[in-house]
């Protein structure tokens, strides 16, 4: 079922670097085997500068002295950014990436940090990598403001949000029956087939809910099913999803995964799909969680699917890949 051809044409990874520890953690995540070393990695920093119009108003001697301090500060910041990017690049070189495959780009800000990153992301990258939090002292909900804007606005390129220092050996790929579910499978196959990562394909079946149609069901399910009826419902959903997971496994094997590196798992009767996904990642030692931007839900939150949004906010010490 479906097209078995994997998209392996894109080979470039864009990493947003802002000088924070979390952006350096994102680079370390890439260095620990999640990528083969023949991938091209661009370390991209958007450089803020004092607006040129500001310099033109400096007329008095006192004002000129202040401008001199600002100019010295800018020079110091440029030096610090270059040193930080050098350190980030060295992490990848030490991990075996060829020097010609690791690029540094200090980009003078044009329309804003997030907007400039979004504009860069459309230039043939297969993923955009960002630290969960940046330098900003003011956080957007749980995520840093730049990270959240990238997740919200970049919808054609997968966004990898890295929190803490997650393991790169095991990947949890959450699937539903939506049309976009296989995009996550194809992305994992294209990016990780040459790594030695283990992948678990997971489908979570919620408990029977009287308003299940809001969450993707085709009809309202009566809330007073007995245990036997609930078990039959779960078996029915599982029977429908098993071919989907089998197809996903076949696509990964077609991309180059050994069958032994791909397992499947069903979890049934939980109240929260997102909670079950994150708990499975914790219990099973999965450092990376892959979810679709939107699933079957007819109701969207924050331009993202309800499940992917919750996973992103719950999995604070994981790498979460949002695939459209």
N, C-alpha and C positions, 0 to 999 in steps of 0.2 A: 504494500500500500504506500502510495506516495513516491516521489522521485528519490532515488537512492544516491544521486550525485551530490557530492560535497563541494562547497565553495572554498577552494584553497588558493584563490588568486591573490588575496590580500595578505601581506606579510608584515605590515608596519603597526607598531604599538605607540600610542601617544601617552606620555606621562605628564600630568600637571604637577609642576614643582613650584612651591611657594616659600621654601625656606623653613618649613615646619618639620618637626620630628615625624609627623604622620606621613608627609610626602616622602620622607626618606624611608619610612617603613614600607611604603608602597613600592619603592625601588628594590628594597631587600626581598619583598615578596616575589618580585619578578626574577630575582637572582637565585632563588632557592629551587629551581627546577621546574617551575610551572610553565616556563617557556623553553623551547629549544634555542640554543645559542646562535642559530642562524637567523633569528628574527631581528628585524630592524627596530630599534627603540629610539624615540625622540624625546629627550628631556626638555620640556617646554615651560619657560618662565615668562610671564607677562610682567614687564618692567614698568612700574608706575613712575612718572616724572612730574616735576612741578610744571604746571601749565606755562607755556612760553609767554602768554599775555601777562602773567604775573611779573616776569622780569622787566617788562617794558615800563612799569609804573615806578620803578625805583629811581627817585630823583635826588633825595636828600642824602647827606653823608651817612647819617645814622641808618637810613634804610639800605644804603649800599652795603654797610657792614653786615646787616641782617642777611642780605642776599648772598654775601660771601660765605656766611655760615651754612646757608641752605645748599649752596653749590658744593661745599666741602662734604656735607651730609650725603648728597647724591653720589659723589665720587666714592665715598666709603660704602654706601649701599651697593653700588655696582661691583665693587671689589668683593664684598661679602657674597653676593649672588653668584659671581663667577666661581668663588671658592666652594660654595655649596654645590653647584652643578658639577664641578670637578670631582668632589667627594662622591656625589651620586653616581657619576659615570664610572668612577674607580670601582665601586661596588659591583657593577656589572662586568667590568673588565676582569676583576678578580674571580668572578664566577665563570669565566671562559668565553664571554662575548667578545668577538673580534672588534678591535678599535674602529674599523670602518663601518660597523653595524650600530654603533652607539653615537647619537648625534645630540648636540646641545644647541638650543635655540633660545636666545634672550630676545624676546619680542617686545619692542616699545608699544605700550598700550595705545590702542586706537579708539575703540568704542566702549571698553570696559574689560575687566579681567575675564569674567565668565563669557561674555560675548565674543571676545577674541579667541578664547579656547574653543568655543562652539564653531566659530568660523574655520579654525584650523582642523577641527575634527572631520570635516567633510572632504579632506584631501587624501582619501584613499587609505585611511587607517582601519584596521579590523577591530580595534578596541581603544577606549580611552580609560586610563587608569588614574584614580584620584584618591588621596588620603581622606579618611572619614572626616577628620577635622583639620582645619588649617590654622593660620596664625591669628585669625580674628578672635577677639575676646568675647564677641557676641555670637552665640550659636543659634542657628535656625533649627528649632525643635531639638533634635538630637544631632543632626548633621551640621557640618560647617556650611556657611552660606554659599560658598562657591560650589562645593560638592553638590548641594541640593539643587542649585540652578542648572548644573550640568546634567544631573539625572532627569530633571523636569523637561529640559529643552532638547537634549540630544536624543532623538528618537530613531535614527537610522543606523547608528553605530552603538554596539554594546558598551556599557559603562561598567567598569569594575571599581567598586568602592571598597577600599582596604582599611580595616580597623585593627589596631594592635599588630601582633606578629603571628598571623595564622599559619598553620601547616599547609604545605602545598602538595602533600602526598595523596590526599583523598578529596574527591569532589562529589558533592551531593547535587543531583540535577532533578529538580521538582518538575513534574509533568502533569498536565491535565489533557482534556480532549479538544482543546481549542485549536484553531487553524494555525496559530503562531507557535504552538508548543515545540514543533520540530525545528524551529529556528534556533532555539537554545541547544538542541542536540547537534545541529549542523555546526554551530559556533564552537562547541566543545570539541567536536570531531576535527574541525579545521585547525584549531589552535593547539590542542593537547595530544593529538594522535601520536606524535613522536616523543612525547614525554613518557614517564613511567607511572603516571597518575592512575589511581583506581577511581572508577566512577560508579556511583549507585544511582539508578533511576528510581525515583520515588513518586508514588501517587498516594495522596491522602484522601480518604473518604470520610466526610463529616458525618456526625450523628444526624439522624433524620430530624428535619426542622420544618415546622409548619409553614415557613415562608421560604422554602428552598428555591423557589423560582427566581427570587431576587439574586441568588448566588449562582445561577446558571442552570438550574433544573428546568425542565420543560413544562412541568405542571406542579400544582400544589400537592404536597404529600401530607396526608392526615397525621396530626401530631401524636395520636394515641395508638401507635403500632406496638404490638407486644414484641418480646425479645426474638421470637421465632420469625416474625414478619420483618423485623429490622435486619436479622441475619440474612434473610432471603434478598432483601434490598441491597445489602452490601455485596452479596454474591453476584447479583445482577450487574452492579456497577463494576465489580472486579472483572467479570466476564467481558464487559465492553472495553475495559481498559487494557486487558492483557495483550491484545493485538497491537495496541498503541505502543506499549513498552517493548514488545518484541520487535516492532518496526524500528524503534529508537535504538535498541541494541544492535540490530542489523546495520543501521546507518553508521554507528560508531565503529563496528567491525569493518565495514566497507571503507572507512576513513583510515584504518590502520590499527585500531585497538585490538589487542588480544582478547578473546572471549572471556578469559579468566579475570580480566581487569574490569569487567562490566557485570554488575549484579542488579537485580530488581527487588523492590520492596513495596508492599502495600501496608498502610496504616489505616485502621478503620475505627469509626465511632468516636472521633474526637470533636470537641466543640470549636476548635480553631485550627484551620489548615496551617496558617503561618506559625502558630505556636508549636504544632507537631513537627513542622519542617525544621525549625531551629532546635528543638529538643533532640531530634534525630541527629542533627549535625553535632550537637554537644556530646551525646552518648556515643556516637560512632566515630568521633574524632575527625570529622570532616572540617577542613579549614576553609573550603570554598563552597558556597551555595550559589547555584545557578537558577534563576527564576525568570519567567517571561514578564515583560512590562505589563501586559494585560492578559487576563485569562478569559473565562467564560462569563464572568460577571457582567450584568447589564448596567450596573451602577459603578462608576469610576470615582476614585478619590485622588485629588491632587494630580490629575492627568495620568495617574498610574493605576494599575489594578490594586484591589484591596489587599490581596495576598502579598504581592511583591512589595507594596508599601510597608506592610507590617513586618515582613521578614527583614527588610532593610533597617528598620528601627529597632528590632529585637536583637539582631545578630551583630552586636557592637564589636565583638572581638574576632569577627570573621571577614573574609573577602566575599562580597556579594556581587555577583554579576547580573546586571539587568539587561536582558536581551529583548529587543523589540521584534 
